[in-house]
Amino acid sequence: MDDSKRRGWLLPAILAASVLALASLGERLKVSYRTPLSGCAYDNGTGGASGLYRWCARMGLPATLLEVPIAEASETLPSPSGNVVITMGDGPWSPADETMEPEGWRPIRDWLERGNSLIVVTGAPRDLPEPLRKDLFSDKLREVDPAVSALPNAASTLLGRSVDDRPETVESSVTDDGSLTIEREGPRWASAGGDERSRSVPVQLAGDARGGVLYRIPVGLGSCYVLLDPFAWANAGLDSGENARVLAAILGREIGGGSLAIDEYRHGHGRAESFLTYLLGLPGAPAFLWLALAWALLYYYGRNVRLRPAERYEGPERRTAQEYIDAVAQLHERARAAPLAVEAVAARLRHLVSASGGHDPSAAALLEAADAYVRSGSRPAAPREAVRLVAGLVQLRKRLYGTRTVS
C-alpha cells in the first residue's frame, strides 16, 4: 500500500478510535481516578452511595447533592451553621486529581469552626488530603498494620472493582449506642500519644481489638468524623446490622438547624472543569458518540477498506501446454515467412529475366541482394528489410515486364 492510500484511511481510523474511547470511557474520563469505594450518589454499585441518598430521604433528612468543592459549601448551603457534609471515596477530593493545598483546607476548617460537621468515609486513610491529616491527626493517630490496609492494587483500579458485598466482617461497639458491622481486615488507627491537652484530640467512637475505625475530632464549634471502612455506609453494608442506626444518631446530633449534603463534586458531577467534561455533559452527547462510531464502522465496511497490508496478486496462467506450444510454433512460422517471401518473388523475377533474354543491371543487383538475404537465414520479429526487398522486386518487375506472365 503506497503512502497516499495509507494517509487516506489513517485519519478516519484515528477518529473512529477516538469516538470509541469517548463513548465507552466517557463517564470515567470525568474523574481521573477509580477506586472500589466510589461514594457517588449516582452509583448503584456496592461501593456507591445511592442507597445512602435514598435512605436520607426516607428518614426525613433529604440530602443536597453538593456539586461545588467543600471549601465553597458555605456559599451553597442556606444555613451558616448546623450543616453536615458527607464525603465518601478513596483518592483526591477533586475530579481532576488535584492535590489539596493548605490554602484549600483553610476555608473548610473555618467552616467547621463555625459549628458545621464533616463526615469522611474512606478505605485508604493514607490517601486523605495532606493538609487535613497534618492539621487534625497526624501527630495523634497512627495507622495499624499498613501492609494490610494498603491502597487498592492497580488491577483493582483498572478493572473498576467495587466494594465486596459479602466481606468477612466483625461487630464493633459504638461508644454512644449500637454497633458497626465493618470489614475484619479493613484499616485501623491507634493513638500515637500526641498532646492530650489539645482541643482537637480525636475521640474513638468505634473499634475492635486491632484499633479504632470511627473517630470524632472536635474543630472549634464543629467536628470532623472519620470512618475507616469502605463497607459500613456504602451500598454494600448500609443495611447490615446497626450501621444505619449509628449514622442516624450522628446526623441527629450534629444537624442543628442546617441541612445534610453529599459531596458529588469529587466524583465529577458539577461545574465543568475542562472542555471534555463540558462536552460529555451536554444532553445527548453519549448517544451522539455512539451513533458516530456506528456510522464510522458502516463507512469502513461499505468502502471495503483494508486494515492490513494488501496481499500480492499473482495472476493464474491462462494457457494450456498445447496452446503454449502452438503459439511458439506460430511465432517460428511467422519468422520463416520473410525469407520465403523474398525467395519466391526473386525467383519469379529471375525467371522473367531469363525468359526475355535481356540483361538489366538494376535487376541483377536487386536479385543479388535478395539472394544474400535468403542465404543469411534471418528470422526477424519485424521483417523491415524483407518488406523493402519484396517491394523493390515487385516494382522492378512491373516496370520492366508489366503484368506479363511466362508459361
N, C-alpha and C positions, 0 to 999 in steps of 0.2 A: 504494500500500500504506500503510495507516494505521500509526500509531506502535505500537499494541498488537500487531499482527501482526508488525511488524518486530522488536520486542523478543522475540517468541515464538521466532523462529528464529535470532536473533543469537547468543545464548548457546550453543546446540548447535553452531553453526558455529565459534565460537571454541574450544570443547572439542575438536571434531574436528581443527582445525588444530593444536592443542597436541599431541594424540596423534600426529599425523603427524610433527611436528617431533621429538618424543622418540623415536619408533620409528626414524626414518631417521638422526638425528644423535646418538643416544644414546651410541654408543661414542666419538664425537668430543667430546661435551659433557663427558666425564670429564676431558679435557685441554683447557685453554683456548687452545691454540695447535697449529698443524700445520705441520711443516716437511718438506722432502724426506727428510732423514735422521731417521727416527723412532727407530732404535736399540732397538726393542722386541722382546723375545724371542717375543712372540706375533704379530709382524708377519712375514708371509711375502713381503712386497713387496721390491723391490730395495733399499729403504732400511732394512729391518728387520734384526733380529739373531737371527732364528730359526735361521739357518744356523750362527751362532757358538755358540748354545746347544747344538745337536746335535753340532757339531764338538768342543766341550769334553768331551761325554760319550764320544765315540769315542776321544778322546785319553787317557782315564782321569782326567780332571780335571772331574768333574761339577760344574757351576756351580749355586750357590744363587741363586734369584731374590730379590733384596733388595727387600722391599716396605715398607721404612721409609726415612726420609731418611738420606743417607750419614752425617750427623752422629750418627746413632744406630746405626751399623754395629757399633761396639764392644759394644753390648748384645745384638746378634743373632748375630754370628759367634762360634764357640766359642773360637777361639784369640785371645789378646791381640795377637799379632804374626805376621808372615809371611803376612798376608792380602792379596789383590788384589781390588779392586773396579773393574769396567769400567762407565763411564757413557758412553752414546752419544746424540747428539742435538744439535739446534740449538735454542736457546731456554733458558728458565729451568729450574732443577733442581727445580721444584715443579709439580705438575699444575694448581695454581690460579694460575699465572703470578705467583707471589710473588717479589719481588726479594730476593736473599740479602743479609742484613745482616752486618756484621763479626762480630757475636755468633754468627751461624750458621756462619761459616767457622772460628772458633777451635776448636771440637771436632774438626773434620775435620783441621786442622793438627796438633793434639795426637795424634790417632790415627795420622797419617803419621809423626810423630817417634818413635813407639814401635816402628817397624820394619814398617809396612804400606805398600802401594803403591796408587796411584790412577791408572787409565788413562782419560784423557779423549779422546774421539773427537768431533770437531766439524768442520763445514764452514763455520762462521761464527765465527771467533775473537773478533771484536769483541762477540759476544753471550755470551761466557763471564761468569760471575758477577764483578762488580767487585772484591769482596774477594780473590778468587783471583788476578785479574790484577795487582792492586796489590801483593800480597804476594810473588808468585813471579817475575813477569817484566815488570812494567810499565815499569821503567827499564832493562831488559836486552835486550828484544826489541821490534822494531817490525814492523808489517805491510808487506809489499811489494805495490805496486800495489793499494791498497784498492779502487779502482774495479772491478777485475777480480774480486776476491774478496768482493764485496758480499753482503749478506744476500739470501736468495731474495726475488724480487719478489712483489707482492701477488697477481698472477694465479696464480703457482705455489702460493702458500699456500692460496688459496681453492679451487682446483681439486684440492688434495690430491696434487700431482705428487710423484713419488718420485725417487730417485737414478737417473740414466741408467745403464742396464745395459751400454751399449756406448759409453762416452765416449772421447774422444781421450786416450790415456794415454801415460805416459813411465816408463821404469825408473829407479828411484832407489836407488843403492847404500847399504846399511846398514853402519855402522861395524864392528859385530862380525862379521856374516856375512850373506850373502844380499842380496836387493834387494826393494824395494817397487814394485808397479805402482800408480801413482797418476794422478789426473787431471792433464792437462797444464796446464789453466787454473785449477786449484784455488788456494786461499790459500797464502801462503808468509810466513815470518818471516825477518828478518835481524837481526844483532846491532846493538844500539843503543849499544854502547860503555859499558855500566854499570861498576860496581865489580867488577873481575875478582877481587878478593880475597875476595868474599863466598862463603860456604859454599853458597849456593843458586844458583850460576851455572848457567844452562841449558846442557846439553850436546846439541849437534846430533848425532843418530844417523843421519838420512837427509835428503836434499835433492837439489836439482838446480841448474841454473845460475840459476834465478830466486830461490832461497832455500831455507831449511830447512822440512821438512814433519813430521819426527818429532823430539821433544825429550824429554830426561830432566832433571828438576830435582830435585836431592837436597834432602830435607826431613828433617833430623835423621837417624835411622837408616833412614828410609824414603825414598820418592821419589814423584814425580808425573810421569807420561808424558802428553804432549800430541801427538795426531796430527791434523794439519790437512788431513784428506782424508775426504770422506764415502763414498768408493768402496772403499778398500782392505779394510776389515774388516767392511763391511756385506754383506748377502746378495749384492749385485751383484758384489763383487770379492774375496771371501774366498778363492775357489779360483783366482784369477788369479795367475800367476807364482809367486812365493815368499812371498806375503802371509801365508798361514797359518803358514809356517815361521818368519817373523820374529816373529809373535805368540807362537808356541810357545816360541821362545828367550827372549823377555821373561818369559813366565809361569814357565818353568823356572828363571830366575834370581831372580825376586822371591818366588815362593811358597816359603816355608821353614817347613814345619810348620803352615801355616794353610790357608785354603780360598779358592776363587775365587767371586766373586759378581757378578751382573749387575744394575745398578740398574734396577728396574722401577717404583719409586715415582714417578719423574718422568713416567712415561708413564700414570699413572692407575691402576696396579694396586697394591692395598694397602689400608690402612685408609681408611675413608670420611672425606672432609674436608668434606662437605656432605650435605644431605638428598638432593640429586639423585644424587650418586654412590652413596649408600646404596640409594636406590630402584632404580637401574639395576643394582646388583649383586645384587639379590635373585634367587633361582632362578626362571626363567620370566618375569621382568619384560619382556624384549623380546617374547616371544610374546604375553603379555597385552596389550601395547600395540598390536601388530598386529591382534589379534582385536578389540580395542575400536574401532580405526579401521574395520575391516570392518563391524562392527555399525552404526557411525555412518553409513557410506555407504549401507548397506541401509535404514536408517531414513529417510534423506532420499529415497532412491529410492522407497520404499514410500509415503511421505506426499506425494510429488509436490510437494515444496517448491520454490518458485521462488527462484533465486538472482539474479534481476534484477527490475526494476520490472514490474508487471503491464501487459499490453497493454490498450489501451482497447477495450471491446467495443461494436460497432456492429451492432445487430440488422438483418437484411435486411427490406426492405419485403415484406409478405406479401400485399398486394392487387394485383391486376392493374388496368390502366387502366379496363377496363369495370366491374369491381367497384367501383372508386372512384366512377365516375360514377353508378352505380346507387345507391350508398349516399348520395351527396349528394342525388340526386333523391328518395329516400325521406324524407330529413330535411325537404326542402321540402314534400313531400306531407303529412307529419305536421303541419308548421306550419300548412298551409292547412286542416286538418281542424277546428280550433277555430272559426273564424268560420263555416264551412259548417254545422257542427252547430248553432250558435246561430241562424243564419238559418232553418234547416229547422224547428226547434222553435218559433221565434217565429211563422213563417208558419202553422204548424198551429194555434197558439192564436188568432191573429188571425182565421183562417177560422172557428173555433168561435164567437168573439165576434160576428162579423158575421152569422153564420147564425142565432144566437139572438135578434138584435135588441136585446140589452141593452147596457148600458154600465157597466163596473166600473172605478172609478178606479185600484185597485191593478193591474189588468191593463193599463190604459193606460200607467201609469208604468213597469211592468216591460218592456212592449213597446218603449217609447221608449228605455230603457237598452240593450235588445238591438239595436235598430236603430243606435244610436250606436256600439256595439261593432263591428257588421258594417261600418259606414262607415269606421271607423278603419283597417281593413285590418291589424290587428295579427296577427303570426305568432309568438307567444312559444314558447320551448322548453318552458316549464312553464305551460300554459294554466289557471291557477287561476281567473282572472276568468271565463273561458268556462265552466268547470265550475260556478261559482256561479250564473251566469245560466241555464244549462240546467236545473240542479236547481230553481231558483225557478220557471221557466216550467212545468216538468212538475208540480210540486206545486200551482201555481195552477190548472192545467188540471184536475187530478184533484179539487181542492176545489170548483171551480165546475161542472164538467161531468161528473165521474166518468169512466167508460170509454166514454162515448157517442161514436159516430163519425158523421161527416157524409159523405153520399154525394155 
